[in-house]
Amino acid sequence: MPASPAPLSAATRAFLERRGSGTGLLIGDSWQQAEGGQTMATVDPATGSEIGQIAIASPADIDAAVEAAARAQPGWAATFPVERARILWRIADLIEANIDELAELETLDQGKPLFIGRWAEIPGAVNQFRFFAGQAMVIEGNTLESSIAYQPQGKQMRSWTVREAVGVVAAIVPWNSPLVLTAMKLAPAIAAGCTVVLKPAEDTSLSALRLAELMLQAGLPAGVLNVVTGPGAQTGAQLAAHPKVDKIAFTGSTATGRAVLDAAKTNFKRVTLELGGKSPSIVFPDADLSLAIPGVANAIFLNAGQVCIAGSRLYVHRSIHDQVVEGVAAYAKSMKLGHGLDPSTQMGPLVSAKQAARVASFVAGARAEGATVLTGGDLHGEASTFLSPTVITNARPDMTIVREEVFGPVVVAQAFDEPEDVLAAANDSDYGLAAGVWTESLSTAHRMSAALKAGTVWINCHAMYDAALPIGGIRQSGWGRDSGKQAMDNYLEWKTICAVV
Ligand code: NAD
């Protein structure tokens, strides 16, 4: 695979000079090195070459970040909603004004083709801040008619509820879509009056550091956002266990979600979990195949399959199975792999050699279990991080490749005969994040969307998300929802007030 095809922009080079040598802990309004100066490398996954160093926060650094957030929280919660909204809106404007730099940084650190960040994910982050700027202004409780018998003579009972910020939030995010997933946590938390300690993924911390700079520039008071970087098992685990953290907002794997739940037990932290998925794409015989074939291919191959809502299980009606599967395989073979900064690249590398090896081992496992690798499956590139888009057939429902999240560009196709058969197969999963249904029949679309066990169902489309639309899963895909006005519930408590007046 080619090295980075063009010199980096002056803005990105300047950022890397400022923050790329381990000076990226944000505590209060101070950018710092880790106590003891410990750092780790962050690399360009397309080439394996080092981009810079990120700080490894020590327990004392994490303590200082949580203390800064705790100090800032009452003042921030007391700030007029209109002021919180104004700052959130300014953050959105600043992200938009720096979109090219942020997209370049994201591609360099994560590997994704530039167009994904530039045209989808970073505009998505902008919209998160704008949507939750509005939500900051409409936080409301209720007045309640109670049936309490206690009524002293001449007095009346009044009761009402108010919403109050949960407090200090630990936001822990993964590496697949770093900036937009970070925005999904920060925007509602800050709108609600919480303060945050953010822990970006160790492979992709850079865009979070640039975002934090922009948030300070937008006028966010010191301590409302703090950033600690470092490995998950160390920095993430210490932050999740911190006794002064009131809530953990986590996005990541189901396995880490369990560890986060354990850490939350100590002081009963509030927890929301956006976890893994194994989402079905279901193609009915009446589907418009000119939309469905590229649609189900994109559902799995976009961002090299490193998407929680990826359509990784493809169910196709037997009458069109071969046509659709051949179409998806042809799409896979036509995709141009390359460095994400090359504008002609359609698929970049996986995020790391470790992740690429993990995905390749799922493909090898499927072969060993007797499935057919119709196309793809091979690793290449100077850092062994590119995996050709892969289509697997002849799988049985009990195979690992059908049951476990791969988080790479690998789709497993199976045929079905009756709607009830495909419904049972689609719902036969530990996960319940999303599903896609491809049909021209209104009746099929309604019946399937009602019966599929998933947090989101798309009809004749896939992976459409928006700041206004709640997203999240059932079963082992998690607890709670990001985005939409429902996300405010993650960061607000109810308080009931009863008064004799
Ligand atoms: P991961 O669970 O390995 O890491 C996620 C974050 O948790 C990282 O910041 C990591 O450093 C941190 N972490 C790791 N161990 C920790 C611990 N013991 N305590 C606290 N924090 C810890 O996940 P990943 O590999 O970075 O991301 C891929 C996963 O994320 C996939 O399973 C994917 O489905 C999921 N995901 C879910 C959604 C969603 O909305 N449901 C969105 C994107 C990604």
Residues whose N, C-alpha, C, O or C-beta is under 5 A from the ligand:
A	BS01	NAD	I172 V173 P174 W175 K199 P200 A201 E202 G230 P231 G232 A233 G236 A237 A240 T251 G252 S253 T254 T256 A259 E274 L275 G276 G277 C308 S477
